[in-house]
């Protein structure tokens, strides 16, 4: 199921059909990101957005380098300097 038709209701609400919510792994209360481009509205789950961001970062950070460890070290140094 790649395409479906739905209506915009009062307040700009739309219903994402159950099959699509299931395919995206969406549950009641989950956050989604909406992106408007080329007269299209794209919906992505927060979990998928995070996964994609992590993939992008992994491509640019050498193996063995920990950005978290570097951040902790920077914060520790800043705390000492205060």
C-alpha positions as CSV (number, residue, x, y, z in Angstrom):
1,X,0.0,0.0,0.0
2,X,2.0,3.0,-1.3
3,X,-0.8,5.4,-2.1
4,X,-4.2,6.3,-0.5
5,X,-6.7,9.1,-0.6
6,X,-7.9,10.8,2.6
7,X,-9.7,14.1,3.4
8,X,-8.5,17.1,5.3
9,X,-11.0,17.7,8.2
10,X,-11.7,20.6,10.5
11,X,-8.5,22.1,11.9
12,X,-6.4,20.7,9.1
13,X,-6.5,17.2,10.4
14,X,-5.8,14.1,8.2
15,X,-6.0,10.5,9.2
16,X,-3.1,8.2,8.4
17,X,-4.6,4.9,7.6
18,X,-3.9,2.0,10.0
19,X,-1.8,0.0,7.4
20,X,0.4,3.0,6.8
21,X,0.8,3.7,10.5
22,X,1.8,0.1,11.1
23,X,4.3,0.2,8.2
24,X,5.9,3.3,9.7
25,X,5.8,1.8,13.2
26,X,3.7,4.7,14.5
27,X,1.7,4.5,17.7
28,X,-0.7,6.9,19.3
29,X,1.3,9.9,20.7
30,X,4.4,9.3,18.5
31,X,6.0,12.4,17.1
32,X,6.4,12.8,13.4
33,X,8.2,15.3,11.2
34,X,6.5,17.0,8.3
35,X,8.5,18.3,5.4
36,X,7.0,20.4,2.6
37,X,8.8,20.4,-0.7
38,X,7.9,20.6,-4.4
39,X,4.2,20.8,-3.4
40,X,4.4,17.5,-1.5
41,X,4.0,16.8,2.2
42,X,6.3,14.1,3.5
43,X,5.8,12.5,6.9
44,X,8.6,10.7,8.7
45,X,8.6,9.1,12.1
46,X,10.9,10.6,14.7
47,X,12.6,7.3,15.1
48,X,13.3,7.2,11.3
49,X,14.5,10.8,11.3
50,X,17.0,10.0,14.1
51,X,18.2,6.8,12.3
52,X,18.8,8.8,9.1
53,X,20.7,11.5,11.1
54,X,22.8,8.9,12.8
55,X,23.6,7.3,9.4
56,X,24.8,10.7,8.0
57,X,27.0,11.3,11.1
58,X,28.5,7.8,10.9
59,X,29.6,8.5,7.3
60,X,31.6,11.5,8.4
61,X,33.1,10.4,11.8
62,X,36.0,8.1,11.6
63,X,35.6,4.7,13.3
64,X,36.9,4.7,16.9
65,X,36.1,8.4,17.4
66,X,33.5,9.1,20.0
67,X,31.7,12.4,19.7
68,X,30.0,11.7,23.1
69,X,33.4,11.3,24.8
70,X,34.7,14.5,23.2
71,X,31.6,16.4,24.3
72,X,32.0,15.1,27.9
73,X,35.7,16.1,27.9
74,X,34.9,19.6,26.5
75,X,32.2,20.0,29.2
76,X,34.6,18.8,31.9
77,X,37.2,21.3,30.8
78,X,34.6,24.1,30.7
79,X,33.5,23.3,34.2
80,X,37.1,23.4,35.5
81,X,37.7,26.8,33.8
82,X,34.6,28.3,35.5
